[in-house]
Amino acid sequence: MTTVICRLPHGLTINHPEDYSKKVTLSGANQDQRFKRVDKDKIILLDGDYGVSEVADDFWAAWIKANEKHPAVLSGAIIGVKGKSDADKVAEEVAKEKTGFEGMKETSEVTEAGKGE
């Protein structure tokens, strides 16, 4: 199995390029919820950074070969690795790279044009 990291908030459903009846839904960052201990009595829930899905090796190889120029692949929003431990390492390495789907900072103010600063 290939472990696929998906940094898109909503995930993505991918179809096998040779048989469209076969599909896999990749979990997105919104499905990843982690807890952070603030102190001994308080735990908060953080938004996730990425979703993790297990995809059959042959399915992933066929999909990535047919979609190597897909915007989500080129941006690093979808990355296939071998195993969950590799997924955590790779996700940590690319965490600062922007996908374009990052949320606004909590301290951002909304301008008249409606865009965060």
C-alpha positions, -999 to +999 in steps of 0.1 A: +000+000+000+010+036-007+004+061+020-010+093+003-008+127+021-035+151+009-030+187+021-062+199+003-088+208+030-116+188+013-096+158+001-100+145-034-116+116-052-093+101-078-103+076-105-082+048-119-071+061-153-078+028-170-110+019-152-131+049-141-154+026-120-125+022-096-120+053-074-104+062-041-113+092-019-083+108-004-089+122+031-081+159+033-067+182+060-102+188+074-104+151+083-071+153+103-078+166+138-050+166+163-050+175+200-026+198+217-021+199+255-019+235+267-014+225+303-022+196+325-059+204+326-065+219+292-064+202+257-074+220+225-083+207+191-062+220+163-070+220+126-052+193+108-023+198+084-030+169+061-052+138+056-037+103+052-051+076+030-039+041+021-041+034-017-032+002-034+003+004-050-009-005-085-037+020-084-014+048-071+013+041-097-013+042-125-029+074-112+003+093-106+017+083-140-014+096-157-016+127-135+020+138-129+011+173-141-020+176-120-020+209-101-024+192-068+006+170-075+028+198-088+020+220-058+028+192-033-008+191-021-009+153-029+022+132-021+025+094-022+050+077+002+058+043+016+043+040+051+028+062+078+061+071+094+074+083+060+042+103+056+048+122+089+084+130+079+075+142+044+045+162+057+068+179+082+093+187+054+066+204+032+046+220+060+059+255+052+053+252+015+020+268+005-007+250-014-030+280-018-057+264+005-043+277+038-068+294+060-065+330+071-045+338+102-066+345+132-050+379+136-059+389+100-083+418+095-107+419+067-102+448+043-129+466+023-121+443-006-128+413+017-093+400+016-073+392+047-040+411+053 
